[in-house]
Amino acid sequence: MLTGACISRAGFNRTTAYSTAVWVLASEWPDIDLLYYLRGNVEAFAHHRGWTHTFIAAPLNATMVVGGIYLFSKWRSQRARPADPGHIPIPRQEARWPLLFLFGILASFGHILLDYVTAYGVRPFEPFNFKWYSWDIVSIIEPLWIAVMALALLLPLFFGLVSEEVGEHKRGPRGRGWAIAAILFMLALWGYRDYQHRRAVAALNSVLYSGATASRTSAYPYMINPYAWHGVVDTRDFYQTAEVNSRTGETDDSDNGHTYYKPEETPITLAAKRTRLGQVYLDWAVYPMIETLPEADGGWEVRFYDLRYAFPGRSSTVLGGYVLLDRNLNVLQEHMGRREDVKSVKVR
């Protein structure tokens, strides 16, 4: 929403009324898929960043937002009081609805891009291609990015109040320069993060892990610090996590790293994988791990988690889930998140 507001203030708000409203709302509208939580957190996980985050759905997203604003504008005009005969009305900017519809589509595309730069990923080509795509350069929550966007929107208001106090008056929307600067900062941040990300991946590929070579490597960002990366390495028999300093090229898999041996396939894991949670989780996970724990009544708890989010000291239940099976491997429960009556495993 902050990015959409800055894009509008960069100049689009000078072209039509309701520009900022469309950019802000359409930039957030794809997350309407959170309504799937009404059907349970497994269905919410299955549909998150799903069809509302696709290129083909962008015109529909724009229609919903612009249509709502159109109805609001009609309601607003009907409630407007007639002007006094001696009052000279101040001309208002007219709404250019086709242009607003285009803005809504572009804002929906922007939402896809902002999700793509994170490690979680997005599936923009559904229903023709259900593959997940991610750039892996920015944390899902990036405080520096948020702060710059917020300041770009708030500082013009502050300076506008100061100008009014000293008697200065400026026609037209304020904050264009600040908004452009914030957008340029965002693009520069992405470029620098991408450069450091490639350095981190190169560092992971330059060493052996317990004598084994890596068949696949990935580096995932921390918040704020562009040089700290959480590395995950795939070998034939195990996964290895390691902390990477992209500035120095140093890789540390001793103190904060961990070796995860790939589990054997069993009837228990197969039963868990066939559940709704198992299917959607393995479709999304890049480095999936499955742990099988016996229950006191003879049943089983099968935990799913992704090593992308197995940061040192962080619980394995972050973006993880579990399936409960009875002794006959019938499904008793499937749930995203932490099992409340069992302590979560800490990744060391």
N, C-alpha and C positions, 0 to 999 in steps of 0.2 A: 504493500500500500504506500509506503514511503517512497519507493522508487517510482511508482505510478504518479504520485503527486509531483515529484521532481521533474519527471518527463513533461508533464503538463505545463509546469511553470517555466520550463525551458523555452517556451514559445507557443505551444499549442493552445494555451488558454487565451491567446490573443485572437484566435481564429473563429471561435464559436462559444456561445454560452454552454454551460454544463460540461466543459471540457475536463476540468479537474475531477468532477464527480464521476465521469465515465472512466477516466484513467485509473482513479483510485479503486472504484468498485470492480471494474473489469479485471484489474490486476490481481484482485483477491478472489474473484468469483470461482475459478476452478476448484478452490478448496471447499466448495459446497459439498464435495464428496464426503465431508466429515459427517453428513447426515446418516451415512451408513452405520455410524455407531449405534443408531436406534435398533439395528439388527444384530448387535453384538460386536465385540472388538475383533473377532476373527474376520467377520465380513467387512468391517471397517478397514482392517489391514489389507484384505484382498482387493478392495476397490480404491484404496488411497493412491493418489497420483495415477488414476486410471483414465476412464474415457473422458472425463471433464478436462484432463490435461493433454488432450490430443489436438493436432492441427485441424482435424476434421470437425471437432466440436467447437472450435473458436468462433465461427459465425453464430452458433447457437448461444454460446456464452454472451456474445455481444448483443444478440437479440434480447436476451433476458434482462441485461443491465440497461440498455438503451430504452427498451420497452417500459421498464419500470420508471425510468426518469421521465419519459414522455408522459406517462399517466400522472406522475407527480406534477409536471409542468401544467397539465390541463387542470388538475385540481387546484393548483396554486392560482392560476389565472381566473378561475371561477370564484375563488374566495376574495380576490382583490377588490377593494372598495373603489367606487367611481371617484375620479379626481375632482377636486373643487374647480368650479368654472374659472377662477382666477389663477389657478396653479399651473405652472409650466412644468410638465413632466420631464424628468431626466431620461433621455433615450437609453434603453437597455440593449445589450448585445443580443442579437437573435440567435436562436438555436438552429444549427445547420445539421439536421438529423442524418443525412447520408454520411457526412463527415464524422459525426459522432459514432456512427456504426463502424466506420473504418477504424476509428480510435479504439473502439471496443475489441475489434479483432486483433489489432496490434498489441494491446495490453494483455490479451490472452496469450499471444505468442511470447510476450515478455515474461509472463509467469512461467511458461515452460522453460525458457532460457534460465531464469533464476533458480529453478529447481534442478536443471541440468548441471549447473556448476558445482553442486554439492555431491557428496558421496552416496546419498540415498538413491538418486537417479530418477528417471522419468521414462514413460513409454509413449512418445509423441506420435508414433505411427500406427497405433491401434485404429481399426481392427485388422489392418493388413499385416502388421508386424508387431508381435508382443514382446520384443526384446527390450530389456532395460538399457538405458544409456546414461552415463554420468561422466563428468569431467574431473571430479575428485579434487578440486583446488580450493574450495571454500567450505568452512564449517557451516552446518545448518543454521547455527546462530553465530553471526560474526559481529561482535560488539562495535568494532571500528567502523564497519560499513554502516550499521544502524545509526551510530552517533553522527557521522558526517551527513547522512541524509536528513536526520532530524534537525541538525544545526542549519542546514541549507533552507529548511522550511521555517524555522523559528526566528533566526537572526533578522531576516527582512521585516518581520512583524515588529521586532524590537526597535530596529532603526527607523521604521515607519512611525512609531509612536514618538520617538525622539524628534523626527523631522516635524511632526505636527506640533510638538511643544514649542519649537522655535519658529513656527509660522511658515514652514516650507510645505508646498503641496505638489504632489506628483500624480499626473494622470496615468491611468492604465495600471495593470497588475504589477506588483512588486516582486522582486526576488529572482528575476530571470538569470542574472549573472551567477548568483549563488547556486541555482539549480543546475546550470550548465557545469559549473565547477564540480559539483557533487557527482554528476554523471561521469565526467572525465576522470574523477578520482576512482570511481567504481571500476571503470574500464582499465585504468592503470593498475589498480589492485589485482584484477584478474590476470593481467599480463605478467605481473611480478610473481603472483602465486603460481601461475602456470610454469614459469621459468624455474622456480624453486621446486615445484613438483617433479619436473623432469630430472632435475639434479638428484632428488631423493630416490627416484626409481633407478637411476643409473648407479647410485651408491649401493642399492640393494642387489643389483645384478652383478656387482664387481667382486663379491665374496662367496665363499662356500659355506654351507651350513651343515655342521657335523660331517663334513666330507661330501655332502650331496650338493648337486647343482640345482638352481631354481628353474622350474619349468614355467613359472608365472610369478610376477611380483606386482605389488600395488603399494601406494603410499597415500595415507589419508590425513587430512589436515587437523591440526589443533586450532582452537580459537586464538585470535590476535597474533600469535607468534608465527611468522611466515617461514621460519627455519626449522620448526619442530614438526615431525611427521611420524605417524604410526604406520610402520611397515608390516606387510603380510607377505610371506613367501610360501609358495606351493612347491613341494618336492614330491617324489614318487610315493614315499611312505608317510610323510608328516607335513604339517603346516608349521611355520616358524614365524613368530612375531618379533619385531625389533624396533627400537627407537632410532630415528635417523635425524641427523643434523645436516640439512641441505647446504648450509653455508660452508661447513668444514668438510662435508662428505663422510663424516664418521657414522658408523653403524654399530649400535650396541644391542646385542641379543643376550647379554649375560644377566644384568641386574633387572631390567624391566621386560626382557623378552621371555617368551614361553614357547615350549615345543608341544604341539598337539598332534598325537599320533592318530592317523585316520582309523576310525572304528570299523570293525568287521560288520558285514551285513548279517542280520539275524532275523528270525520271524518277528521279533519284538519291534525292531526298527522298521521293518517292512510294513507292519500293521500301522505304526505311527505315521509313516510316510503316505499311506493311503488316505489318511484323514484329510478333511478340508484344510486344516491348518498346515499339515505337512506338505500338501501339494502347493499351496500358495506361497509358503515360506521358502521352499526349495526353488521355486520359480524366481523369487526375488533375491535370495542370498547369493553372494559372490563367493564367500569362503564359509560354507555351512558346516557346523559341528553339531553332532547328535550325541547326547549322553543318556545312558540307560541306568536308572536307579531302581532297586527293588523296593516294594512297599511291604509293610508289615503283614498285610492280608494276602500276600502272594501275588499281588498285581505289580504294575510297573509304572514308573514315571519316566517319560521320554522327553528330554529337554532339547529345544532347538535354539541355536544362537549363531550369529554371524561374526566372524573374526574381524570384519571391518570395524566393529564397535567394541572389540575386546581391548580397549585402552587400559594401560596399567592402572590398577586400583579401582577400576570401574566394574560394577556388577555385570555378570554375564547375562542378566535378564534385560539389559538395555536392548530394546527392539528384539527381544527373544520371546519364546513361548514354550508351552509344554502340553503334552497329551497324557492323560491318565488311562491306563488299560487295566482290565481285571486279569485274573490268572488265565482266562481263556482268550485273552487278547481282544476282548470286546471293548469298544471305546466308552469310557465313562465321562470324560470331560476333555475339552480342548480349549485353550485360553492363551491369549497374548499377554505378556507381562509376567510378573512375579507370582508364584504360588504363595499365598499368604501364610500358610501353616508350615512352610519349609524355608529355612534360611537360604538366601541366594548364594551361589558360588562366587567368590571373588577371584578375578583373574589376576594372577601374580606374575 
